[in-house]
Amino acid sequence: MSNLKVHVLRLKPGEDVVEKLKLYMTESAPRGVFVMTCCGSVTSATLRLAANTEGVTNKVVKYSGHYEVLSLSGTISRGGFHLHICLGDHNGATVGGHVMGDLTVFTTMEVVLGEALDTILDRSHDPDTGFDELTLIKEPHPN
C-alpha cells in the first residue's frame, strides 16, 4: 500500500515535454513520478521503435507534423526517464514507441502525474538487459 500524491500540470506551445517533466519532478516531486494520464498535441517526436523480425533493436525515427497524444506512460526519476507514447495523425493513423526526446508541444499538453510518497524511484544499470532500469527504494513516509 502506498500513499499517493497527484500532480496536475499543463505544458504550453513550444515547450519540450521531457525537459519540463524532468524539471517539474526535480522541483516538485523529487521521489520521482509516474504518468497517470496525458492528452495534448505535439509537433515533433523522436521515438525508438520496437525490435523487428530482422533483429533491429534501436531504430530511431523523428516525426514532424501535428499529432494528437493518445497515450503517454512511464516514469520520471532522479536517475532518468522511461516514457512510451502513442500519437495519432490527421488521418487517424497511429505511431508509437519509446520517447528518445524532441517531444515538442503544439497547442497544449495536460499531464497528471502520480508520486508514491513511500517509494523513491531511481534507475540503475541492469546487466541482464544492458539498460538502466527502474529501481524502487521503499522509505516510510511521515504522515
Secondary structure, 3 states (H helix, E strand, C coil): CCCEEEEEEEECCCCEHHHHHHHHHHHHCCCCEEEEEEEEEEEEEEEECCCCCCCCCCCEEEEEEEEEEEEEEEEEECCEEEEEEEEECCCCCEEEEEEEEEEEEEEEEEEEEEEECCEEEEEEEECCCCEEEEEEEECCCCC
